[in-house]
Amino acid sequence: MNRVLMALVVMAGGLLSGCTEETQQRVAAELAGTHDLTLVGDRIFVTSTDRNELRVLRLAEQENDRDFIRAPNPLKALAIPVLPRPQALARDVRYVDDVELTEPYAYGSEVAGPYVYARSNGSTKISVVATGDEYLRELARVDTSALGVSTGPVTAFSARGPDAEGGSSTLYYATQEPDGARLWRLRVPAPEALSGGTPMPTPEALDAPLPEGESVSSLLVLPEAGQIAVSTRGAAGRSGSSFKLDEQTLVTMPLNFGAPVLQLSSHGMVKRVEKDEEGNLVVTAETRRIFAILDPAFCGGQPQCTGVLAVDPSTGAVALDSTGHPMAAIGAGPGLPMGMTLASQSDLLLQRGTALDVVTIPLLGIVPLSSGEILFFDALTLRPFDIRTEVADSSVGLFTAQGVSKDKSADVLAGFITVAVTDGVTRSAQYSLVFQGLLPGLDSVVRQPGTSGRFEVPAAPQGLALQEVVHPEDLIILFPEGGGDTCATELVVSAVEPPATSGQPAVLVTNTQIPEACASFTRFQVRAAGAQPLVLLSTAGSFLRRMGAGDTYEERGAYYFHPDGYDGSLEGVGVGIYVSRSDTELTRGDFYVVTANSRFFPFSITVDNTYEMGFSRYRLPGSVVHADLGGTDLAYISYPSADGILQINLEAIFAEVPNSRAITPFE
């Protein structure tokens, strides 16, 4: 009996030890569909779309204490059932700007209210989830169609928290009705009242005029009482507008983003503080703006109208950056913004040239991109961090047809080819200028028999105007079917005859008959010669134009960032190529390589998603929030591609290399 008792004691001790060890480990949240997340106090609420639930990550100063809140069964993460397929979240928020003055900046704050709201695309329902410890559950599920005032699905929402004395929250939402978009306001009772049986009141219509044929894509509660921002979007993002709305008077003021908007964001007031002559702290400037993620569908994803833009909420005009001019939209390469957050007084490990320091940024923008990058920008100066600190430049090299460098100094080459670039406009690209290069669409043309001095060619080779492609004095070179040695005699074009009738070929005329030795050759090519013997090709090898002494080629573009000393021009020369004079030492096939370098490198990072690092599924980011825990600034980003959240330490990340050591997953 004693042996049996001892065995039971040992077994029980082992079980208790195992349970203790288990509770020290993070609980597996089993997320399925992390499409959105939001921060309320020390908790991150995240969708688990495929399970019709929300999960809650509790934050703590010590990283080992950060974990998903556990269910009554401590081996499981707490699940909050909500409406089917939750895909978007909103929280109550109010702004507090009356703060103690500190140098050099004083910061207003965002105060989260008692609720998180969840909606699903195409649904008329909204879940109302209480976030307090005594609740952590859905207290109400509002069916907007069942309230008798609406029938359409909810397309956007935002919420204002109760004031400091408590009271009700205010939920703003938009629906798409058969006759167009509508805006609504719903007073949500406090959690203790709602859980105690107080009924949800009937929503009030905000009958502001909305553009016909457009739906509301984003709503934003503004810091000013009774003010919200509204963005609408037409089909496929081809139209849309944004405006500020006074919910009492229904007076609107345009917000001039210049493109449809996918997401609106704002932030607490940032106050610039200095000492006056008597040593008193005084506010010298106050900054608050409305930011937007522009809809890339508006212009086919072109960089000049994608990215993040801000407007002045008092005027609706595009906000002025630190150069004193309307800011340029902030983005990074081909990646499109997937989310955005604005963090006050955030520490960031920032690289500037060879310097690497943790810098306190008064207002930091964090934007996950569809390319997998995470972009950081200065949301106070409204400019990207250009971490290379170099200006745009260019170079010219000369090579043989076989790609061997023909050593000539930069000064010598500049005597033949000069290049112009503009910092903030120039994008990195490479061009080739080929001496006596092949003309587009005329590299292998079938020769019609019995036409010794007349060569039929397409009237518009590769869709180009023939007169821009072929000129008198160009060279026709014959060669046999299937390739082989070309004809030793090169024919010179004496005239270019346009087509006699539409749909007919054009004709190149030569004064030289085809030599007998080449009479059987059935194909020919046309090469540039005469006054414009250089064929300019793009980075992709596409024909741009012909050039000769005195000719100019320019590509102009809009400024994609404003460099120091920016003068307010809307556009400039991205690359200009100028042929000063002819180089008599060139042989056929020699080519100049013109390289334009933007030297612009915005501060963005990537996640090391190699299999070895365990982040192979973390490729497509979504929403982002910022938290300051124990003096360490962290970003939390949802990844629908991984059904997880990444925690990123902003004080230990590096540009230009995949990051792993500053990253922690929560799944």
HELIX and SHEET records of a PDB file:
HELIX    1   1 ASN A    2  THR A   23  1                                  22    
HELIX    2   2 THR A   49  ARG A   51  5                                   3    
HELIX    3   3 GLU A   63  ASP A   65  5                                   3    
HELIX    4   4 PRO A  191  SER A  195  1                                   5    
HELIX    5   5 ALA A  235  GLY A  237  5                                   3    
HELIX    6   6 PRO A  296  CYS A  299  5                                   4    
HELIX    7   7 PRO A  303  CYS A  305  5                                   3    
HELIX    8   8 ALA A  410  ALA A  414  1                                   5    
HELIX    9   9 PRO A  461  GLY A  463  5                                   3    
HELIX   10  10 LEU A  466  VAL A  469  1                                   4    
HELIX   11  11 GLU A  516  CYS A  518  5                                   3    
HELIX   12  12 TYR A  611  MET A  613  5                                   3    
SHEET    1   A 4 LEU A  37  VAL A  40  0                                        
SHEET    2   A 4 ARG A  43  SER A  48 -1                                        
SHEET    3   A 4 GLU A  53  ARG A  58 -1                                        
SHEET    4   A 4 ASP A  67  PHE A  68 -1                                        
SHEET    1   B 4 LEU A  37  VAL A  40  0                                        
SHEET    2   B 4 ARG A  43  SER A  48 -1                                        
SHEET    3   B 4 GLU A  53  ARG A  58 -1                                        
SHEET    4   B 4 ILE A  80  PRO A  81 -1                                        
SHEET    1   C 8 ARG A 137  ASP A 143  0                                        
SHEET    2   C 8 LYS A 125  ALA A 130 -1                                        
SHEET    3   C 8 SER A 109  ARG A 119 -1                                        
SHEET    4   C 8 ALA A  88  VAL A  96 -1                                        
SHEET    5   C 8 VAL A 154  ARG A 160  1                                        
SHEET    6   C 8 SER A 169  GLU A 177 -1                                        
SHEET    7   C 8 GLY A 180  VAL A 188 -1                                        
SHEET    8   C 8 GLU A 204  LEU A 206 -1                                        
SHEET    1   D 3 TYR A 105  TYR A 107  0                                        
SHEET    2   D 3 VAL A 270  LYS A 275 -1                                        
SHEET    3   D 3 LEU A 281  THR A 287 -1                                        
SHEET    1   E 4 SER A 215  VAL A 221  0                                        
SHEET    2   E 4 GLN A 227  ARG A 233 -1                                        
SHEET    3   E 4 GLY A 240  ASP A 246 -1                                        
SHEET    4   E 4 THR A 252  PRO A 254 -1                                        
SHEET    1   F 3 VAL A 261  SER A 265  0                                        
SHEET    2   F 3 ILE A 290  LEU A 294 -1                                        
SHEET    3   F 3 VAL A 308  VAL A 311 -1                                        
SHEET    1   G 4 THR A 341  ARG A 352  0                                        
SHEET    2   G 4 ALA A 355  PRO A 368 -1                                        
SHEET    3   G 4 ILE A 374  ASP A 378 -1                                        
SHEET    4   G 4 ARG A 383  PRO A 384 -1                                        
SHEET    1   H 5 THR A 341  ARG A 352  0                                        
SHEET    2   H 5 ALA A 355  PRO A 368 -1                                        
SHEET    3   H 5 ILE A 374  ASP A 378 -1                                        
SHEET    4   H 5 SER A 604  VAL A 607 -1                                        
SHEET    5   H 5 PRO A 658  ASN A 659  1                                        
SHEET    1   I 5 ASP A 393  PHE A 399  0                                        
SHEET    2   I 5 PHE A 591  ASN A 597 -1                                        
SHEET    3   I 5 ALA A 429  PHE A 435 -1                                        
SHEET    4   I 5 LEU A 534  LEU A 537 -1                                        
SHEET    5   I 5 PHE A 543  MET A 547 -1                                        
SHEET    1   J 3 ILE A 417  VAL A 421  0                                        
SHEET    2   J 3 GLU A 571  VAL A 579 -1                                        
SHEET    3   J 3 THR A 552  ALA A 558 -1                                        
SHEET    1   K 6 VAL A 445  VAL A 446  0                                        
SHEET    2   K 6 ARG A 523  ARG A 527 -1                                        
SHEET    3   K 6 LEU A 475  PHE A 479 -1                                        
SHEET    4   K 6 LEU A 491  GLU A 497 -1                                        
SHEET    5   K 6 ALA A 506  THR A 510 -1                                        
SHEET    6   K 6 ARG A 454  VAL A 457 -1                                        
SHEET    1   L 4 VAL A 624  LEU A 629  0                                        
SHEET    2   L 4 THR A 632  TYR A 639 -1                                        
SHEET    3   L 4 GLY A 644  ASN A 649 -1                                        
SHEET    4   L 4 ILE A 663  PHE A 666 -1                                        
END                                                                             
